[in-house]
Amino acid sequence: MFDFLEEIEKELDEPIRLIAVGGTALTLLDAKPSTIDADFTLPTPDYYVFKKALRNTPHGFNVDCWAEGMVFSQILPEDYLTRSTLIKKMKRIHLGALNPVDIVVSKIGRLDERDKEDIQTCIKKFKLKKNQILERAEKIEYVGREKNYKINLDYVVKRFFG
């Protein structure tokens, strides 16, 4: 991952904030051994700079990225940046990872089997409490049928907290 980002960095003229999400964040937080792709969210101006650098750099990674705290079909509250953990400060990339609670609430929307495993890992490794997840989930904007997110949230609470 770091070698890949060093190559991307060569294409950057200005510094950017790159926040890993999902399995990428879990890998960087030492909660998961590896991930099958690289997922990021970035402030909007950085998003366009990163996408351009990504296009100009040959790589073999499957990279998904979203702007302004969007992760898949969820939009995180504006404080996602300040809540994230700095992983590595490179020359032009400040690489962070989402806060574990934000990882959980961003995985609830899709909630496939891999998401369920990642949620369980987050809850156990970071000793997350039910109320932390519920409080943060209330602040999420869900793009799509909001009732689906609420159904998934109820499922996660029942499955992992009884």
C-alpha positions, 0 to 999 in steps of 0.5 A: 500500500505504501509503495503504491501511494509513493508512486501516486505521490509523484503525480501530486503537485500539492498535499492531500488528505487521504482517509482509508475506509472499510477493509483498507482502514481495518488493515491500516489499523492492524485489525485485519491482515489484508484487504482485496481492494483500496477504498478512500474518502477525501475532501472534495478538492483532494478527491479530484487531485487524487483521481487525476494522479491515480489515472496517471499512475500505472497500478494493479490495485482496485481503488474506489474513492469518494468525496466529502465523507461519502463511503459507499451509500453513506455520507459521514458527518463533517467531523469524519476527518478530525475523528480519523487516525493519522497513519502516515504523513508522507511528503504530499499524502497525509494518510489516515484511517476512519475512526472504528465507529465510522467504519462500522456505521459505513458498513451497515448500509451494504451489510454483506458477509464481509461487512458483517465480519469487519463489523464484528472485528471492529466491535471486538478489537476496539471494544465498541459499545452499542450506544456509540454505534447507535449515536453515530448512526443517527448522524449518517446520511444514507443515499437510498431507501433509508428504511434499509439502513435502519433495518440493517442497523437493527440487525447489527445491534441484535446480532452483536449486542444481543 
